[in-house]
């Protein structure tokens, strides 16, 4: 969860905040993130009300208590002022009114308690976490308060030393009235001590002039508010201081002698001593108030713890008496308990036996289920085979029928073809016989023609002249030629038939 905190006019977001996160954790986280050191206070502002949170408060729980109004709550991290003003910042030549104002602001119990409240040692003493650490916290508180008282007394001494302005013989009456005013401011009031819950109520100063007013409600980052140490001095005190100064100046103008100057120095010394005593007494009163509040808180816590322990002891005694009575009443039940225990053992043995039988039955049942499953698978396989065989048989029958029909058609076709072939064979036989007769006639005609050709050739050879025949014969018998040419080349077109070439020679 995220928590928004205003730091010096800027809004910072702290992440990882839970209900158990305290204000001290948030202040540490912001100081680590900004890299600053000092004393810081976490303030809760709701509308017109402001409240200081203690280190052990839980901001998330405070927001949950407000419910729907949690959005109107603003957390402000304000830097606390230092315990005292350094002596170097206020020189010895300052006015007596400034010294008186510083002594009043330093010796006021409300401001001292305000500083003690923001002190970590003071926080531990006001909010102890353990009873065993009470002595160590008390010792640290005493040492811290004593150190602060000594430092404050030293600062007041250094700030209240007589200056050159005092040595001139001025402000005698104002110094006479100063112890009265400081003594009035040094009386601790019951409301000056810091509250345990961290809440403070704005109140007016003793002079009635400068009061701490809370700024109007707004959602922007708040401006730095004035601290109790920076409140302007009341006008009534200034008037009281100025009037005796004028009277004393008139007295000094009347007669200035060495005796009066010596008396004035003694008077200033006595006033300073009284002021130192008053400041030391004021610091002691503050320390005693802190110790009283611490021990009162411790005693209250111890009383609450003793009451709680007494109540718890009474409860434990009552429970013990009730337990003893119950033990007495249950004394006779031990035998029954033993009997019941024996019966329980027998029942447990029977239960284990029945469980073993049940396990055997379950195993047998599983085996039977497996067998049934296998048989069902076999039956389904056989059914699939039968269905497949019947389907194949139907397909074979259909194919055989188609084949028979086809063969029947082929037989019919072959029968028709044979009949047509027989008819065509008869026709062909008749045609063959006719053709054979024609062939015989043609052969006869051919033989006749061949005989005519032979006769024509012989006749042509006998009619040819002798010279030409001789030339033909001589030409045919050349050297290197073994072939004999029959007849003249001119008569080659009329080929002479021989035994090898009965039809003549074709060229």
VENLINRA-V763681 format. One line per field, one symbol per residue. ss: DSSP state (A for helix, B for strand, O for the rest). phi: phi as a letter, one per 20 degrees, with the letter a starting at -180 (. if undefined). burial: b if it has 24 or more other ideal C-beta (glycine too) atoms within 12 Angstrom, else e. A space follows every 10 residues. Layout:
# VENLINRA-V763681
ss=???
phi=???
burial=???
This chain:
# VENLINRA-V763681
ss=OOBBBBBOOB BBBBOOOOOO OOAAAAAAAA AAAAOOOOOB BBBBBBOOBB BBOOOOOOAA AAAAAAAAAA AABBBBBBBO OOOOOOAAAO OOOOOAAAAA AAAAAAAOAA AAAAAAAAOA AAAAAAOOOO OOOAAAAAAA AAAAAAAAAA AAAAAAAAAO OOOAAAAOOO OAAAAAAAAA AAAAAAOOOA AAOOOOOOOO OOOBOOOOOO BOOOOOOOOO OOOOOOOAAA OOOOAAAAAA AAAAAAAAAA AAAAOOOAAA AAAAAAAAAA AAAAAAAAAA AAAAAAAAAA AAAAAAAAAA AAAAAAAAAA AAAAAAAAAA AAAAAAAAAA AAAAAAAAAA AAAAAAAAAA AAAAAAAAAA AAAAAAAAAA AAAAAAAAAA AAAAAAAAAA AAAAAAAAAA AAAAAAAAAA AAAAAAAAAA AAAAAAAAAA AAAAAAAAAA AAAAAAAAAA AAAAAAAAAA AAAOOAAAAA AAAAAAOOOO OOOOOOOOAA AOOOOOOOOO OOOOOOO
phi=.dcececlnd edddemecfe feffffffff fffemdcpdc cedddcledc bfeffefdff ffffffmfef feecdcedef fffbeffffc ffefffffff ffffffefff fffffffeff ffffffcfeb ffefffffff ffffffffff fffffffffd ffefffffnd mfffffefff fffffeffef efffffenec dfcefffnee dedffffbde ffffefeffd ffffffffff ffffffffff ffffbdcfff ffffffffff ffffffffff ffffffffff ffffffffff ffffffffff ffffffffff fffffffffe ffeffgffff ffffffffff ffffffffff ffffffffff fgffffffff fffffffffg ffffffffff ffffffffff ffffffffff ffffffffff ffffffffff ffffffffff ffffffffff ffeffffgff ffffffdefm ddeceeneff effdfefcff cfenddd
burial=eebbbbbeee ebebeebeee bbbbbbbebb eeeeeeeebb bbbbbbeeeb bbbbbebbbb ebbeeeeeee eebbbbbbbb bebbbeeeeb eeebbbbbbb bbbbbbbbbb bbbbbbbbbb bbbbbbbbee eeebeebbeb bbebbeebbe bbbebbbbbb bbbebbeebb bbbbbebbbb bbebbbebee ebbbebebeb eeeebbbeeb eeeeeeeeee ebeeeebbbe bebbeebbeb beebbeebee eeeeeeeeee eeebeebbee bbebbbebbb ebbbbbbebb bebbeebbee eeeeeeeeee eeeeeeeeee eeeeeeeeee eeeeeeeeee eeeeeeeeee eeeeeeeeee eeeeeeeeee eeeeeeeeee eeeeeeeeee eeeeeeeeee eeeeeeeeee eeeeeeeeee eeeeeeeeee eeeeeeeeee eeeeeeeeee eeeeeebeee eeeeeeeeee eeeeeeeeee eeeeebbbee eeebbbbeee eeeeeee
